[in-house]
Amino acid sequence: MKQVVIASRLSDGLVVFLKQAGQAGAVEWALRLESAEVAENDARAAELLALAEADAVSTQIVVDPYLIDVEEQDGQLRPTKYREVIRCLGPTIRLDLGKQAEGSEA
């Protein structure tokens, strides 16, 4: 199962994804799922999560990083669980808000 790290950005509460985990634990966060670094196996997923958790403590940019399962459909990443689909798109009661208002797919 493919996985990515998801978290909430502290400055505004937006959902972010671990974009890149470079050398010496350098971490970048992205607003779009398609920009996330995908772990192809459990070992890499655990490594990415550990880097994200360390970054959350040291920089205090994000809170509560965790892994979600994703799959590729029609060349795009999609969360496998409905809860994560909602988190990726934004509010469900007003379609004029969040990422769906921008025309983005999860």
N, CA, C and O atoms as CSV, one atom per row, in Angstrom:
chain,resi,resn,atom,element,x,y,z
A,1,MET,N,N,0.850,-1.184,0.000
A,1,MET,CA,C,0.000,0.000,0.000
A,1,MET,C,C,0.891,1.241,0.000
A,1,MET,O,O,1.854,1.327,0.763
A,2,LYS,N,N,0.565,2.180,-0.846
A,2,LYS,CA,C,1.273,3.453,-0.888
A,2,LYS,C,C,0.737,4.344,0.223
A,2,LYS,O,O,-0.452,4.314,0.540
A,3,GLN,N,N,1.638,5.146,0.816
A,3,GLN,CA,C,1.230,6.049,1.892
A,3,GLN,C,C,1.925,7.391,1.754
A,3,GLN,O,O,3.015,7.491,1.190
A,4,VAL,N,N,1.270,8.430,2.285
A,4,VAL,CA,C,1.850,9.763,2.393
A,4,VAL,C,C,1.602,10.275,3.805
A,4,VAL,O,O,0.732,9.774,4.518
A,5,VAL,N,N,2.381,11.282,4.200
A,5,VAL,CA,C,2.202,11.900,5.515
A,5,VAL,C,C,1.338,13.145,5.354
A,5,VAL,O,O,1.591,13.987,4.493
A,6,ILE,N,N,0.322,13.245,6.191
A,6,ILE,CA,C,-0.593,14.380,6.213
A,6,ILE,C,C,-0.496,15.031,7.589
A,6,ILE,O,O,-0.219,14.356,8.581
A,7,ALA,N,N,-0.725,16.356,7.648
A,7,ALA,CA,C,-0.692,17.084,8.923
A,7,ALA,C,C,-1.530,18.347,8.772
A,7,ALA,O,O,-2.051,18.638,7.695
A,8,SER,N,N,-1.648,19.085,9.857
A,8,SER,CA,C,-2.336,20.383,9.830
A,8,SER,C,C,-1.316,21.479,10.089
A,8,SER,O,O,-0.516,21.392,11.020
A,9,ARG,N,N,-1.353,22.520,9.249
A,9,ARG,CA,C,-0.445,23.651,9.424
A,9,ARG,C,C,-0.962,24.517,10.563
A,9,ARG,O,O,-2.139,24.878,10.584
A,10,LEU,N,N,-0.100,24.849,11.500
A,10,LEU,CA,C,-0.506,25.590,12.687
A,10,LEU,C,C,-0.911,27.033,12.402
A,10,LEU,O,O,-1.779,27.565,13.094
A,11,SER,N,N,-0.322,27.669,11.423
A,11,SER,CA,C,-0.597,29.083,11.176
A,11,SER,C,C,-2.017,29.356,10.709
A,11,SER,O,O,-2.572,30.420,10.984
A,12,ASP,N,N,-2.617,28.379,9.991
A,12,ASP,CA,C,-3.958,28.616,9.449
A,12,ASP,C,C,-4.866,27.390,9.462
A,12,ASP,O,O,-6.017,27.474,9.035
A,13,GLY,N,N,-4.372,26.263,9.941
A,13,GLY,CA,C,-5.184,25.061,10.041
A,13,GLY,C,C,-5.340,24.270,8.756
A,13,GLY,O,O,-6.037,23.255,8.741
A,14,LEU,N,N,-4.708,24.712,7.679
A,14,LEU,CA,C,-4.839,23.997,6.410
A,14,LEU,C,C,-4.145,22.641,6.463
A,14,LEU,O,O,-3.147,22.463,7.162
A,15,VAL,N,N,-4.687,21.701,5.719
A,15,VAL,CA,C,-4.093,20.381,5.596
A,15,VAL,C,C,-2.882,20.483,4.681
A,15,VAL,O,O,-2.942,21.103,3.619
A,16,VAL,N,N,-1.785,19.869,5.104
A,16,VAL,CA,C,-0.561,19.856,4.307
A,16,VAL,C,C,-0.031,18.431,4.214
A,16,VAL,O,O,-0.398,17.558,5.000
A,17,PHE,N,N,0.840,18.221,3.236
A,17,PHE,CA,C,1.412,16.910,2.971
A,17,PHE,C,C,2.927,17.029,2.955
A,17,PHE,O,O,3.479,18.020,2.476
A,18,LEU,N,N,3.587,16.012,3.481
A,18,LEU,CA,C,5.044,15.986,3.455
A,18,LEU,C,C,5.484,15.913,1.998
A,18,LEU,O,O,5.223,14.934,1.297
A,19,LYS,N,N,6.151,16.966,1.566
A,19,LYS,CA,C,6.544,17.072,0.159
A,19,LYS,C,C,7.893,16.426,-0.088
A,19,LYS,O,O,8.085,15.687,-1.054
A,20,GLN,N,N,8.808,16.718,0.793
A,20,GLN,CA,C,10.155,16.233,0.571
A,20,GLN,C,C,10.842,16.053,1.907
A,20,GLN,O,O,10.768,16.914,2.784
A,21,ALA,N,N,11.498,14.943,2.045
A,21,ALA,CA,C,12.309,14.677,3.228
A,21,ALA,C,C,13.736,14.493,2.735
A,21,ALA,O,O,14.118,13.418,2.275
A,22,GLY,N,N,14.506,15.552,2.840
A,22,GLY,CA,C,15.857,15.533,2.296
A,22,GLY,C,C,16.897,15.073,3.287
A,22,GLY,O,O,16.587,14.491,4.327
A,23,GLN,N,N,18.121,15.345,2.945
A,23,GLN,CA,C,19.245,14.973,3.793
A,23,GLN,C,C,19.169,15.685,5.134
A,23,GLN,O,O,18.656,16.800,5.225
A,24,ALA,N,N,19.668,15.053,6.147
A,24,ALA,CA,C,19.739,15.616,7.506
A,24,ALA,C,C,18.368,16.019,8.046
A,24,ALA,O,O,18.267,16.927,8.871
A,25,GLY,N,N,17.322,15.349,7.585
A,25,GLY,CA,C,15.994,15.589,8.125
A,25,GLY,C,C,15.306,16.853,7.642
A,25,GLY,O,O,14.294,17.249,8.220
A,26,ALA,N,N,15.821,17.503,6.598
A,26,ALA,CA,C,15.167,18.700,6.061
A,26,ALA,C,C,13.820,18.300,5.472
A,26,ALA,O,O,13.729,17.359,4.683
A,27,VAL,N,N,12.772,19.029,5.868
A,27,VAL,CA,C,11.406,18.674,5.478
A,27,VAL,C,C,10.731,19.867,4.813
A,27,VAL,O,O,10.929,21.012,5.219
A,28,GLU,N,N,9.926,19.583,3.780
A,28,GLU,CA,C,9.083,20.595,3.139
A,28,GLU,C,C,7.650,20.099,3.166
A,28,GLU,O,O,7.394,18.896,3.111
A,29,TRP,N,N,6.720,21.039,3.250
A,29,TRP,CA,C,5.293,20.714,3.279
A,29,TRP,C,C,4.606,21.339,2.080
A,29,TRP,O,O,4.949,22.449,1.673
A,30,ALA,N,N,3.623,20.624,1.504
A,30,ALA,CA,C,2.882,21.094,0.335
A,30,ALA,C,C,1.390,21.127,0.642
A,30,ALA,O,O,0.908,20.381,1.495
A,31,LEU,N,N,0.667,21.990,-0.051
A,31,LEU,CA,C,-0.779,22.092,0.115
A,31,LEU,C,C,-1.543,21.078,-0.730
A,31,LEU,O,O,-2.729,20.856,-0.489
A,32,ARG,N,N,-0.906,20.472,-1.691
A,32,ARG,CA,C,-1.575,19.570,-2.626
A,32,ARG,C,C,-1.083,18.126,-2.465
A,32,ARG,O,O,0.114,17.873,-2.328
A,33,LEU,N,N,-2.011,17.213,-2.485
A,33,LEU,CA,C,-1.681,15.794,-2.367
A,33,LEU,C,C,-0.741,15.350,-3.476
A,33,LEU,O,O,0.167,14.553,-3.240
A,34,GLU,N,N,-0.952,15.855,-4.675
A,34,GLU,CA,C,-0.113,15.429,-5.797
A,34,GLU,C,C,1.356,15.808,-5.628
A,34,GLU,O,O,2.213,15.281,-6.336
A,35,SER,N,N,1.656,16.711,-4.704
A,35,SER,CA,C,3.039,17.101,-4.431
A,35,SER,C,C,3.691,16.274,-3.325
A,35,SER,O,O,4.880,16.431,-3.047
A,36,ALA,N,N,2.920,15.406,-2.705
A,36,ALA,CA,C,3.426,14.634,-1.562
A,36,ALA,C,C,4.439,13.584,-1.990
A,36,ALA,O,O,4.365,13.031,-3.088
A,37,GLU,N,N,5.386,13.325,-1.096
A,37,GLU,CA,C,6.318,12.213,-1.300
A,37,GLU,C,C,5.589,10.927,-0.936
A,37,GLU,O,O,5.024,10.807,0.151
A,38,VAL,N,N,5.606,9.985,-1.842
A,38,VAL,CA,C,4.867,8.732,-1.653
A,38,VAL,C,C,5.820,7.648,-1.176
A,38,VAL,O,O,6.865,7.402,-1.777
A,39,ALA,N,N,5.434,7.009,-0.082
A,39,ALA,CA,C,6.184,5.861,0.419
A,39,ALA,C,C,5.622,4.607,-0.241
A,39,ALA,O,O,4.421,4.346,-0.185
A,40,GLU,N,N,6.494,3.847,-0.858
A,40,GLU,CA,C,6.071,2.647,-1.573
A,40,GLU,C,C,6.072,1.401,-0.682
A,40,GLU,O,O,5.551,0.356,-1.070
A,41,ASN,N,N,6.666,1.520,0.528
A,41,ASN,CA,C,6.717,0.367,1.430
A,41,ASN,C,C,6.653,0.848,2.884
A,41,ASN,O,O,6.781,2.039,3.165
A,42,ASP,N,N,6.454,-0.093,3.788
A,42,ASP,CA,C,6.286,0.251,5.201
A,42,ASP,C,C,7.529,0.891,5.809
A,42,ASP,O,O,7.422,1.789,6.644
A,43,ALA,N,N,8.694,0.439,5.397
A,43,ALA,CA,C,9.927,0.996,5.955
A,43,ALA,C,C,10.066,2.475,5.588
A,43,ALA,O,O,10.396,3.297,6.443
A,44,ARG,N,N,9.819,2.808,4.341
A,44,ARG,CA,C,9.912,4.215,3.914
A,44,ARG,C,C,8.812,5.045,4.566
A,44,ARG,O,O,9.046,6.197,4.930
A,45,ALA,N,N,7.626,4.482,4.717
A,45,ALA,CA,C,6.528,5.197,5.376
A,45,ALA,C,C,6.899,5.534,6.812
A,45,ALA,O,O,6.664,6.653,7.268
A,46,ALA,N,N,7.473,4.583,7.522
A,46,ALA,CA,C,7.892,4.824,8.907
A,46,ALA,C,C,8.979,5.891,8.977
A,46,ALA,O,O,8.992,6.717,9.889
A,47,GLU,N,N,9.878,5.867,8.018
A,47,GLU,CA,C,10.950,6.871,7.955
A,47,GLU,C,C,10.378,8.274,7.719
A,47,GLU,O,O,10.769,9.229,8.390
A,48,LEU,N,N,9.459,8.388,6.772
A,48,LEU,CA,C,8.846,9.690,6.484
A,48,LEU,C,C,8.058,10.207,7.687
A,48,LEU,O,O,8.117,11.393,8.010
A,49,LEU,N,N,7.324,9.314,8.346
A,49,LEU,CA,C,6.556,9.721,9.515
A,49,LEU,C,C,7.479,10.197,10.636
A,49,LEU,O,O,7.185,11.196,11.293
A,50,ALA,N,N,8.570,9.509,10.856
A,50,ALA,CA,C,9.521,9.916,11.894
A,50,ALA,C,C,10.103,11.290,11.584
A,50,ALA,O,O,10.249,12.114,12.486
A,51,LEU,N,N,10.436,11.548,10.326
A,51,LEU,CA,C,10.951,12.859,9.934
A,51,LEU,C,C,9.898,13.943,10.147
A,51,LEU,O,O,10.209,15.032,10.630
A,52,ALA,N,N,8.652,13.644,9.785
A,52,ALA,CA,C,7.563,14.613,9.942
A,52,ALA,C,C,7.307,14.907,11.422
A,52,ALA,O,O,7.109,16.061,11.801
A,53,GLU,N,N,7.310,13.874,12.249
A,53,GLU,CA,C,7.087,14.073,13.682
A,53,GLU,C,C,8.207,14.907,14.301
A,53,GLU,O,O,7.944,15.776,15.132
A,54,ALA,N,N,9.448,14.651,13.904
A,54,ALA,CA,C,10.578,15.436,14.406
A,54,ALA,C,C,10.461,16.889,13.959
A,54,ALA,O,O,10.744,17.805,14.732
A,55,ASP,N,N,10.042,17.101,12.707
A,55,ASP,CA,C,9.860,18.459,12.197
A,55,ASP,C,C,8.739,19.176,12.946
A,55,ASP,O,O,8.852,20.367,13.239
A,56,ALA,N,N,7.676,18.470,13.251
A,56,ALA,CA,C,6.556,19.075,13.978
A,56,ALA,C,C,7.004,19.595,15.339
A,56,ALA,O,O,6.556,20.654,15.778
A,57,VAL,N,N,7.876,18.864,16.000
A,57,VAL,CA,C,8.378,19.274,17.313
A,57,VAL,C,C,9.390,20.415,17.180
A,57,VAL,O,O,9.339,21.384,17.938
A,58,SER,N,N,10.298,20.299,16.226
A,58,SER,CA,C,11.391,21.275,16.145
A,58,SER,C,C,10.986,22.611,15.533
A,58,SER,O,O,11.438,23.657,15.997
A,59,THR,N,N,10.137,22.599,14.493
A,59,THR,CA,C,9.794,23.860,13.823
A,59,THR,C,C,8.443,24.419,14.247
A,59,THR,O,O,8.196,25.620,14.136
A,60,GLN,N,N,7.577,23.547,14.729
A,60,GLN,CA,C,6.218,23.924,15.126
A,60,GLN,C,C,5.446,24.584,13.975
A,60,GLN,O,O,4.657,25.506,14.186
A,61,ILE,N,N,5.689,24.097,12.772
A,61,ILE,CA,C,4.954,24.551,11.591
A,61,ILE,C,C,3.680,23.731,11.427
A,61,ILE,O,O,2.644,24.260,11.026
A,62,VAL,N,N,3.757,22.438,11.739
A,62,VAL,CA,C,2.604,21.543,11.613
A,62,VAL,C,C,2.346,20.841,12.940
A,62,VAL,O,O,3.181,20.829,13.844
A,63,VAL,N,N,1.149,20.254,13.016
A,63,VAL,CA,C,0.777,19.474,14.187
A,63,VAL,C,C,0.136,18.173,13.709
A,63,VAL,O,O,-0.499,18.136,12.656
A,64,ASP,N,N,0.305,17.119,14.483
A,64,ASP,CA,C,-0.355,15.836,14.284
A,64,ASP,C,C,-0.102,15.195,12.923
A,64,ASP,O,O,-1.057,14.867,12.219
A,65,PRO,N,N,1.157,15.008,12.534
A,65,PRO,CA,C,1.404,14.290,11.285
A,65,PRO,C,C,1.062,12.807,11.447
A,65,PRO,O,O,1.324,12.207,12.490
A,66,TYR,N,N,0.475,12.231,10.400
A,66,TYR,CA,C,0.185,10.799,10.403
A,66,TYR,C,C,0.138,10.299,8.963
A,66,TYR,O,O,0.055,11.086,8.020
A,67,LEU,N,N,0.190,8.995,8.814
A,67,LEU,CA,C,0.188,8.373,7.495
A,67,LEU,C,C,-1.236,8.109,7.021
A,67,LEU,O,O,-2.112,7.741,7.804
A,68,ILE,N,N,-1.447,8.307,5.718
A,68,ILE,CA,C,-2.708,7.905,5.100
A,68,ILE,C,C,-2.385,7.023,3.897
A,68,ILE,O,O,-1.348,7.178,3.252
A,69,ASP,N,N,-3.294,6.098,3.614
A,69,ASP,CA,C,-3.168,5.247,2.444
A,69,ASP,C,C,-3.665,6.005,1.218
A,69,ASP,O,O,-4.686,6.691,1.263
A,70,VAL,N,N,-2.930,5.869,0.135
A,70,VAL,CA,C,-3.323,6.490,-1.131
A,70,VAL,C,C,-3.211,5.459,-2.240
A,70,VAL,O,O,-2.495,4.464,-2.122
A,71,GLU,N,N,-3.931,5.719,-3.312
A,71,GLU,CA,C,-3.839,4.896,-4.505
A,71,GLU,C,C,-3.791,5.811,-5.713
A,71,GLU,O,O,-4.188,6.974,-5.647
A,72,GLU,N,N,-3.308,5.279,-6.798
A,72,GLU,CA,C,-3.255,6.062,-8.023
A,72,GLU,C,C,-4.444,5.685,-8.898
A,72,GLU,O,O,-4.656,4.514,-9.210
A,73,GLN,N,N,-5.218,6.700,-9.288
A,73,GLN,CA,C,-6.356,6.503,-10.185
A,73,GLN,C,C,-6.253,7.529,-11.303
A,73,GLN,O,O,-6.163,8.730,-11.048
A,74,ASP,N,N,-6.267,7.064,-12.506
A,74,ASP,CA,C,-6.180,7.949,-13.674
A,74,ASP,C,C,-4.979,8.890,-13.581
A,74,ASP,O,O,-5.060,10.056,-13.965
A,75,GLY,N,N,-3.866,8.367,-13.069
A,75,GLY,CA,C,-2.639,9.144,-12.984
A,75,GLY,C,C,-2.577,10.140,-11.836
A,75,GLY,O,O,-1.643,10.938,-11.762
A,76,GLN,N,N,-3.565,10.106,-10.931
A,76,GLN,CA,C,-3.583,11.029,-9.797
A,76,GLN,C,C,-3.671,10.250,-8.494
A,76,GLN,O,O,-4.277,9.181,-8.426
A,77,LEU,N,N,-3.048,10.814,-7.459
A,77,LEU,CA,C,-3.152,10.211,-6.131
A,77,LEU,C,C,-4.509,10.511,-5.528
A,77,LEU,O,O,-5.037,11.614,-5.668
A,78,ARG,N,N,-5.060,9.528,-4.862
A,78,ARG,CA,C,-6.348,9.680,-4.176
A,78,ARG,C,C,-6.271,8.958,-2.841
A,78,ARG,O,O,-5.746,7.847,-2.768
A,79,PRO,N,N,-6.788,9.576,-1.784
A,79,PRO,CA,C,-6.867,8.866,-0.502
A,79,PRO,C,C,-7.823,7.679,-0.635
A,79,PRO,O,O,-8.789,7.738,-1.396
A,80,THR,N,N,-7.555,6.611,0.101
A,80,THR,CA,C,-8.417,5.439,0.025
A,80,THR,C,C,-9.579,5.512,1.005
A,80,THR,O,O,-10.567,4.797,0.837
A,81,LYS,N,N,-9.485,6.349,2.010
A,81,LYS,CA,C,-10.547,6.471,3.010
A,81,LYS,C,C,-11.303,7.790,2.816
A,81,LYS,O,O,-10.712,8.832,2.531
A,82,TYR,N,N,-12.617,7.711,2.979
A,82,TYR,CA,C,-13.464,8.877,2.746
A,82,TYR,C,C,-13.107,10.049,3.657
A,82,TYR,O,O,-13.151,11.200,3.222
A,83,ARG,N,N,-12.753,9.776,4.912
A,83,ARG,CA,C,-12.362,10.834,5.851
A,83,ARG,C,C,-11.216,11.676,5.282
A,83,ARG,O,O,-11.217,12.902,5.397
A,84,GLU,N,N,-10.254,11.009,4.673
A,84,GLU,CA,C,-9.096,11.715,4.130
A,84,GLU,C,C,-9.452,12.450,2.838
A,84,GLU,O,O,-8.859,13.487,2.542
A,85,VAL,N,N,-10.394,11.940,2.077
A,85,VAL,CA,C,-10.872,12.663,0.895
A,85,VAL,C,C,-11.436,14.011,1.334
A,85,VAL,O,O,-11.136,15.043,0.733
A,86,ILE,N,N,-12.253,13.996,2.384
A,86,ILE,CA,C,-12.825,15.236,2.906
A,86,ILE,C,C,-11.738,16.174,3.392
A,86,ILE,O,O,-11.778,17.367,3.091
A,87,ARG,N,N,-10.767,15.665,4.138
A,87,ARG,CA,C,-9.672,16.521,4.623
A,87,ARG,C,C,-8.900,17.149,3.471
A,87,ARG,O,O,-8.485,18.305,3.557
A,88,CYS,N,N,-8.706,16.400,2.402
A,88,CYS,CA,C,-7.940,16.914,1.260
A,88,CYS,C,C,-8.697,17.992,0.489
A,88,CYS,O,O,-8.080,18.907,-0.057
A,89,LEU,N,N,-10.022,17.895,0.439
A,89,LEU,CA,C,-10.809,18.840,-0.348
A,89,LEU,C,C,-11.291,20.055,0.434
A,89,LEU,O,O,-11.497,21.118,-0.151
A,90,GLY,N,N,-11.473,19.919,1.723
A,90,GLY,CA,C,-11.969,21.041,2.508
A,90,GLY,C,C,-13.414,20.829,2.923
A,90,GLY,O,O,-13.907,19.702,2.873
A,91,PRO,N,N,-14.107,21.891,3.333
A,91,PRO,CA,C,-15.467,21.767,3.875
A,91,PRO,C,C,-16.420,21.084,2.898
A,91,PRO,O,O,-16.300,21.241,1.683
A,92,THR,N,N,-17.372,20.320,3.449
A,92,THR,CA,C,-18.336,19.634,2.593
A,92,THR,C,C,-19.684,20.349,2.560
A,92,THR,O,O,-20.549,19.998,1.758
A,93,ILE,N,N,-19.869,21.343,3.418
A,93,ILE,CA,C,-21.166,22.002,3.453
A,93,ILE,C,C,-21.250,23.186,2.501
A,93,ILE,O,O,-22.342,23.599,2.110
A,94,ARG,N,N,-20.092,23.734,2.128
A,94,ARG,CA,C,-20.073,24.859,1.190
A,94,ARG,C,C,-19.021,24.586,0.132
A,94,ARG,O,O,-17.821,24.668,0.393
A,95,LEU,N,N,-19.474,24.268,-1.036
A,95,LEU,CA,C,-18.557,23.916,-2.106
A,95,LEU,C,C,-17.818,25.119,-2.678
A,95,LEU,O,O,-16.938,24.966,-3.525
A,96,ASP,N,N,-18.181,26.335,-2.210
A,96,ASP,CA,C,-17.479,27.531,-2.667
A,96,ASP,C,C,-16.265,27.827,-1.791
A,96,ASP,O,O,-15.589,28.836,-1.993
A,97,LEU,N,N,-15.981,26.954,-0.818
A,97,LEU,CA,C,-14.826,27.108,0.056
A,97,LEU,C,C,-13.885,25.919,-0.113
A,97,LEU,O,O,-14.278,24.873,-0.629
A,98,GLY,N,N,-12.679,26.084,0.313
A,98,GLY,CA,C,-11.722,24.983,0.300
A,98,GLY,C,C,-11.169,24.698,-1.082
A,98,GLY,O,O,-11.354,25.472,-2.021
A,99,LYS,N,N,-10.494,23.585,-1.182
A,99,LYS,CA,C,-9.818,23.235,-2.424
A,99,LYS,C,C,-10.779,22.897,-3.550
A,99,LYS,O,O,-10.451,23.091,-4.721
A,100,GLN,N,N,-11.983,22.385,-3.207
A,100,GLN,CA,C,-12.932,22.103,-4.275
A,100,GLN,C,C,-13.398,23.369,-4.973
A,100,GLN,O,O,-13.770,23.319,-6.145
A,101,ALA,N,N,-13.386,24.509,-4.280
A,101,ALA,CA,C,-13.770,25.782,-4.897
A,101,ALA,C,C,-12.740,26.199,-5.943
A,101,ALA,O,O,-13.059,26.920,-6.888
A,102,GLU,N,N,-11.514,25.744,-5.766
A,102,GLU,CA,C,-10.448,26.060,-6.703
A,102,GLU,C,C,-10.415,25.086,-7.877
A,102,GLU,O,O,-9.603,25.229,-8.791
A,103,GLY,N,N,-11.309,24.090,-7.843
A,103,GLY,CA,C,-11.362,23.122,-8.924
A,103,GLY,C,C,-10.339,22.017,-8.806
A,103,GLY,O,O,-10.075,21.308,-9.777
A,104,SER,N,N,-9.756,21.860,-7.622
A,104,SER,CA,C,-8.727,20.844,-7.435
A,104,SER,C,C,-9.349,19.528,-7.041
A,104,SER,O,O,-10.373,19.482,-6.359
A,105,GLU,N,N,-8.717,18.460,-7.478
A,105,GLU,CA,C,-9.101,17.115,-7.086
A,105,GLU,C,C,-8.219,16.687,-5.934
A,105,GLU,O,O,-7.087,17.155,-5.817
A,106,ALA,N,N,-8.710,15.816,-5.089
A,106,ALA,CA,C,-7.901,15.293,-3.978
A,106,ALA,C,C,-6.812,14.409,-4.527
A,106,ALA,O,O,-6.015,13.864,-3.763
